[in-house]
Structures are given as C-alpha cells and as structure tokens.
Amino acid sequence: MKIIKTPQEMKREADRIRAAGKSIGFVPTMGYLHAGHMALLDRARKLSDVIVLSIFVNPTQFAAGEDLECYPRDFERDERLAKERGTDIIYYPDAKSMYPDGFQTEVQVTHLQKVMCGIDRPIHFKGVATVCAKLFNIVKPHYAVFGAKDYQQYLVVDRMVQDMNMDLEVVPEETFREPDGLAMSSRNVYLTTEERRQAVHLSKSLKDAREMVERDIRSVDVILDGVKKELQKASLAKLDYVEIRSIPDLKLIEKNIAGPSLLAMAMKFSVARLIDNTVLLGHKKPR
C-alpha cells in the first residue's frame, strides 16, 4: 500500500494507473475510520482495479465554533485498517498542499447546499463541493463511493459532477449501522453513555416511518408526527430538523409523498450533532 501526500505525486500515480488501462475507485474520508468506511472500500473494490482512500480533515467545511480542531484523528490506526482492507493507495495531504497561498476558488451547488443541514451550516457544502472537485481532479477516479448516511452530501456531489461534466460516477453505499441501529459515524465517540443509549431513537423513528409507508400511509403530517413522537424519547438531544424532501432535488414535500423521497433528520446532543435518513418510495441510484 502506497501513502501519497502531495497533489503532484497523486496525479502522476493516477495517470500511470489510467495509462495501464486500470480503473480507479475512490473513497474520500476525513479519517478515523470505522466499519462504515470499510463497507465503502468494499464497494469500491467491486467496481475498480485500484482503490484510493483519501484522509483529509477539510477545514473549508467547518465554520467557526465547530469541531475542526477536536475532530478525531488517528492516522496510524487508519493506515492499519486501510491496509487490512486491501486499499492500494492512501492519499494523505495536508491543508497547505490542498489550499496553497493565494487559493480563492469556491464551488457551490446553489439550491442543494441551502436546505436541511445547509441552514445551520451555511458554509459546509460549499467546502464539501470545493474539496471534492479538487480531489476528483487529483485522484482522477472512475468511481467515487459515498455513504448514504450523508445523503445530502451525496446529492450535492452527484449534482456537481453532472453539472460540471466530470468524467466519473458517484456511487452511494447504504448506511452502515451498529447492531442497535445507530448509524456509524466518527462523531459517535463524542456521545456520553446515556446519549449513546438515546441516540438509537433516530433509527427507530426511521423504521417507524418506513412501516407507515408500507401500510400505504402517504400523509407527510401523519408520518412526521409519528417520527417526532419517537424522537422526543431522546430527551438529552435537541431536534435540529426533520423533513421529507424529494429526490434528487430536495424540494420540501408538504402534503403527500408520491415518488422517491427522503426522510432526513439532525439532532444535537451536548457535543455530537447526529444525522440520519431513510429513502421512501424508491431510490435514485439503487445498489
């Protein structure tokens, strides 16, 4: 397994791989890997000849007061896990090489970045789109695999790739969950013991919503009422939002769901802000 730290070296390696007629599967991460990341690597392996994992805690997607400085980091652990999973290359740049002096270009996906998580985190998706555009230009992948837990992020990146005619496919991978249903996240380490116990109400509320849809309930008000009742059991958390929006344009659905739609939520515990979602009535890109 190679560890590459500069954009120039990574681009040369990507050119060499492509010239040999091999495909590149890419999993961009901020590190502190968990089983969900391993599932992304597995998906990339099924699609590609060479797997590149990037580890970069991207400063441009963090606002002042967010957890940039304390975001969990452990490169030695990440390196071991990636190697055990058969990763071919880790791209591990620093902020200076990704954002050199004089850097001033930003990428925005105007509507998709302004809703849901984009309301309380107004610079977040601009930072995500910008860094992904850079990473795609550097790694030159044929496939980029993203976890569906961050479904808004997946849609933002997929829209950017389509709009900018980038030569790759963005592939969503189903959310990987703990045995009790909690969506895996590097930020779960922030939860206290009691918060961790209560966090399962997010996934339980999604399960309730899916069961309502299976019973042919289509009313947004009825579905959200049931979801909110379950979420109220997480008494240590504050609800940020819970909404049902259309896929892929994320327009708010206010009355009845009639096509592919996303039930998404965010809840803030003392330190950790957790997100989760489920797709109702279809999926834009089925596995």
C-alpha positions in Angstrom: 0.0 0.0 0.0 1.4 3.4 -1.0 0.9 6.6 1.0 1.0 9.7 -1.1 1.0 13.2 0.4 1.1 15.7 -2.4 -1.3 16.5 -5.3 1.5 16.4 -7.8 2.6 12.8 -6.8 -1.0 11.6 -6.7 -1.8 13.0 -10.1 1.3 11.3 -11.6 0.2 8.0 -9.9 -3.3 8.3 -11.2 -2.0 9.0 -14.8 0.1 5.9 -14.5 -2.8 3.7 -13.4 -5.1 5.0 -16.1 -2.4 4.6 -18.8 -2.1 0.9 -17.8 -5.9 0.6 -18.6 -6.9 0.1 -14.9 -9.9 1.7 -13.2 -9.7 3.8 -10.0 -12.2 3.6 -7.2 -12.1 6.4 -4.7 -13.3 6.7 -1.1 -12.9 10.3 0.2 -12.9 10.5 4.0 -11.8 12.6 6.9 -10.3 9.6 8.6 -10.9 8.0 12.0 -12.2 5.0 10.0 -15.0 2.7 11.2 -16.8 -0.3 9.7 -18.9 2.0 7.5 -15.8 3.2 5.8 -14.8 -0.4 5.3 -18.0 -1.0 3.5 -17.3 1.9 1.2 -13.9 0.4 0.4 -15.5 -3.0 -0.3 -17.9 -1.4 -2.7 -15.1 0.5 -4.4 -13.2 -2.8 -4.8 -16.1 -4.4 -6.5 -16.2 -1.6 -9.1 -12.5 -0.9 -9.7 -9.0 -2.3 -10.1 -7.2 0.2 -7.9 -8.6 1.6 -4.6 -7.6 5.1 -3.4 -8.6 6.2 0.1 -8.2 9.9 1.0 -7.8 11.1 4.5 -8.2 14.8 4.9 -10.0 16.8 7.5 -11.1 19.6 5.3 -11.0 23.0 7.0 -13.2 24.7 4.5 -16.3 22.8 5.5 -16.1 23.7 9.2 -17.5 27.0 10.5 -16.1 28.9 13.5 -17.0 27.1 16.7 -17.4 23.7 15.0 -15.2 20.7 15.8 -12.3 21.2 13.3 -9.6 21.2 16.0 -11.0 18.3 18.1 -12.2 16.2 15.2 -10.9 12.6 16.0 -7.7 11.8 14.2 -5.5 8.6 14.4 -3.6 8.1 11.1 -1.6 5.0 12.3 -4.9 3.3 13.2 -6.4 4.4 9.8 -3.4 3.2 7.9 -3.6 -0.3 9.6 -7.3 -0.6 8.9 -7.0 0.5 5.3 -4.1 -1.9 4.6 -6.0 -4.8 6.2 -9.0 -4.0 3.8 -6.8 -4.2 0.7 -6.5 -0.4 0.0 -3.9 0.3 -2.7 -3.2 3.9 -2.0 -3.9 6.4 0.8 -3.9 10.0 -0.3 -3.0 11.9 2.8 -2.4 15.6 2.0 -2.1 18.5 4.4 -4.1 21.7 4.3 -1.2 23.7 2.8 -0.9 21.4 -0.2 -4.7 21.4 -0.8 -5.1 25.1 -0.2 -1.8 26.9 -1.0 -1.2 30.6 -0.5 -3.4 32.6 -2.8 -6.2 29.9 -3.1 -9.5 31.7 -3.8 -11.8 29.4 -5.8 -15.0 28.0 -4.5 -17.6 25.5 -5.9 -21.2 25.9 -5.0 -24.3 23.8 -5.7 -26.7 26.6 -5.1 -30.1 25.0 -4.1 -29.0 21.7 -2.7 -26.5 23.3 -0.3 -29.0 25.7 1.3 -31.6 23.3 2.7 -31.6 20.7 5.6 -28.1 20.7 7.1 -27.1 23.7 5.0 -29.4 26.0 7.0 -27.4 25.7 10.3 -24.1 25.0 8.4 -24.2 27.6 5.6 -20.6 27.1 4.5 -20.4 23.4 4.9 -21.5 22.1 1.5 -19.6 24.8 -0.3 -16.5 23.4 1.4 -17.5 19.9 0.5 -18.1 20.6 -3.1 -14.8 22.6 -3.4 -12.7 19.9 -1.8 -14.4 17.1 -3.8 -13.8 18.9 -7.0 -10.1 19.2 -6.1 -9.9 15.6 -5.0 -11.5 14.4 -8.2 -9.1 16.4 -10.3 -6.1 15.0 -8.3 -7.2 11.3 -7.9 -8.9 11.1 -11.3 -11.2 8.3 -10.3 -13.7 6.4 -12.4 -15.9 5.8 -9.4 -16.3 7.8 -6.1 -18.2 6.0 -3.3 -20.1 8.0 -0.7 -22.1 6.7 2.3 -25.8 7.3 2.1 -25.9 8.5 5.8 -24.8 11.8 4.4 -27.4 11.7 1.7 -27.5 15.5 1.1 -23.7 15.4 0.7 -24.1 12.6 -1.9 -26.7 14.5 -3.8 -24.6 17.7 -3.7 -21.5 15.9 -5.1 -23.5 14.0 -7.7 -25.2 17.2 -8.9 -21.8 18.9 -9.1 -20.3 16.0 -11.2 -23.3 16.1 -13.5 -23.3 19.9 -13.9 -19.6 20.1 -14.5 -19.4 17.2 -16.9 -16.9 15.4 -14.7 -15.8 12.0 -16.0 -16.7 9.8 -13.1 -19.7 8.1 -11.4 -20.7 9.0 -7.9 -21.9 5.8 -6.2 -24.0 5.8 -3.0 -23.5 3.0 -0.5 -26.1 2.1 2.1 -25.7 3.4 5.6 -23.7 1.0 7.8 -25.2 0.7 11.3 -24.4 -0.6 14.8 -26.3 -3.7 15.9 -28.9 -1.5 17.7 -29.4 0.6 14.5 -27.4 3.7 15.2 -25.7 5.0 12.0 -22.0 4.7 12.2 -20.1 8.0 12.4 -16.7 9.2 13.5 -18.5 11.7 15.7 -20.3 9.0 17.7 -17.2 9.0 20.0 -18.5 12.3 21.4 -21.6 10.8 22.9 -21.8 10.1 26.6 -23.1 6.7 27.7 -26.7 8.0 28.2 -26.6 10.0 25.0 -25.4 6.9 23.2 -28.4 4.9 24.6 -30.8 7.6 23.5 -29.3 8.1 20.0 -30.9 4.9 18.8 -34.3 6.7 18.7 -33.1 8.3 15.4 -33.0 5.0 13.6 -36.1 3.7 15.4 -38.1 6.7 14.1 -37.0 5.9 10.6 -38.1 2.4 11.0 -41.5 3.6 12.2 -41.8 5.8 9.1 -40.9 3.0 6.7 -43.5 0.8 8.3 -46.1 3.5 7.9 -45.3 3.8 4.2 -45.5 0.0 3.9 -49.1 0.4 5.3 -49.8 2.8 2.5 -49.7 5.9 4.7 -48.6 8.8 2.5 -49.5 11.9 4.6 -46.4 13.9 5.5 -48.1 15.2 8.6 -49.0 11.7 9.8 -45.5 10.3 9.1 -43.7 13.3 10.7 -46.0 13.2 13.8 -45.1 9.6 14.4 -41.4 10.3 13.8 -41.3 13.2 16.2 -43.0 11.2 19.0 -40.2 8.7 18.8 -37.5 11.4 18.7 -38.9 13.0 21.8 -37.7 10.0 23.7 -34.2 11.3 23.1 -34.6 13.8 25.9 -30.9 14.8 26.0 -31.0 16.0 22.4 -32.4 19.0 20.6 -34.1 18.4 17.3 -32.5 20.5 14.5 -34.8 19.4 11.7 -36.9 16.5 10.5 -38.3 16.8 6.9 -39.4 14.8 3.9 -37.9 16.1 0.7 -38.0 14.9 -2.9 -35.1 13.0 -4.6 -32.9 14.2 -6.2 -33.8 17.9 -6.0 -34.6 18.1 -2.2 -37.7 20.1 -2.6 -39.8 20.1 0.5 -42.9 17.8 0.4 -45.7 19.2 2.5 -48.8 17.1 1.8 -48.4 13.6 0.5 -45.4 11.6 -0.8 -45.9 10.3 -4.3 -42.5 9.4 -5.5 -38.8 9.0 -4.5 -38.4 10.9 -1.3 -36.0 11.3 1.6 -36.9 11.4 5.3 -34.0 13.2 6.9 -33.2 14.5 10.4 -30.5 16.1 12.5 -30.3 16.1 16.3 -27.8 17.8 18.6 -26.6 16.2 21.8 -24.2 18.0 24.1 -21.3 17.8 21.6 -22.3 15.5 18.8 -24.7 16.5 16.0 -26.1 13.3 14.5 -27.8 13.0 11.2 -29.7 10.1 9.7 -32.2 9.4 6.9 -34.2 6.8 5.0 -35.4 6.7 1.4 -39.1 6.4 1.0 -40.9 5.1 -2.2 -37.8 4.4 -4.3 -34.2 5.2 -4.7 -32.5 7.4 -7.3 -29.5 5.0 -7.7 -30.3 1.6 -6.4 -27.4 -0.7 -5.4 
